[in-house]
Amino acid sequence: MDVMNIVAIAVAIVVALLVAWTFNALIAKRQMTNNGWADIDVQLKRRADLIPQLVTTVQAYAAHERQLFEDIAEKRSRALAAGDDPAERGVAEADLARPVGRMMALAEGYPDLKASGNFLELQKELSDTEDKIEMARRFYNGAVRDLNTLVETFPANIVAGLFGVAKRAYFEIGNNAERAVPRVKTSN
């Protein structure tokens, strides 16, 4: 064997090792992203399970708010049906959050409801779940950032293309209008 063959074999081995290492890194990042999405999904399902209990509790005090309760039921069904597309799920969850927020605000007008142990416990669980959703969303979005960075950088972008490892979408609940700084008008 001459020197050229040895160099060619050494280069081929280095390239193969680099491809294997990059492929493994891509798969690890994809698995972190999958894990993060599963955590979000669990918490969103938990919230979806709490909402009917809250509706039932509030209905006992505010039965005349039928349209609000129907709106919540419809948007809850849409959120559950949105599936695993982060963009679609984020829109559906934001649509659900609005009537649930109205229902929680409605409770302020019913002192007996606000004092109800069942309502207070459900309100606490919903708040705790919202915190868990936020933590899961941050973990998932961090994992997506890491995966997308690797997929877009050289030489990993070549390996990602060869093996079909694609970028993922971030999970955002809400829209840009809700994030805008509110304008406060003052009169002189």
Residue, then its C-alpha position, 0 to 999 in steps of 0.5 A: m500500500d502506498v502513502m496515497n492509499i493510506v491517506a485516502i483511507a484515513v480521510a475516509i475514516v475521518v469523514a465517516l466518523l464526522v458524519a456518524w458523530t453529526f448524525n448522532a448529535l442531530i438525533a439526540k437534538r430531535q429526541m430532546t425536541n420530541n420529549g419537550w413536545a410530549d411534556i407540553d402535550v401532557q400539560l395541555k391535556r391536563r388543562a383541557d381536563l380541568i376546564p370542564q370541571l371549572v365550567t361545571t363549578v361556575q355554571a352552578y353560580a352563573a347558569h345564565e352564561r350559557q353562550l360563554f360555556e358553549d364557546i369554551a366547550e367548542k374551543r376546547s374541542r378545537a384545541l384537543a383536535a389541533g394535534d402536534d403542529p405547534a403553530e396550529r396548536g398555539v392558535a387553538e390554545a390561545d383561542l381557548a384561553r380567551p373564554v376561559g379568562r372571561m370565565m375566571a373574570l366572571a367569577e369575580g362577580y360571585p362572592d359565593l363562587k370565589a369562596s367555594g373550596n372546589f372553585l379555589e382548588l380548581q383555580k389553583e390547579l389551573s394556575d399550577t398547570e399554566d406554570k407547567i405549560e410555560m416551563a414545558r414550552r421553554f424547554y421545548n423551544g430551547a430544544v427546537r433552537d438547538l436542533n434548528t441551529l445544528v440543522e442550519t450549520f455546516p457541516a451538519n446541514i449536509v448530514a441533516g439533508l442526507f438523513g431527512v432531519a428537518k427544522r422544527a417550529y417553535f411553540e407559541i401561544g398567542n399572537n403578536a397583537e396580544r404581545a404588543v405594549p398596551r397604549v394608555k391614553t391620559s387626558n389633561 
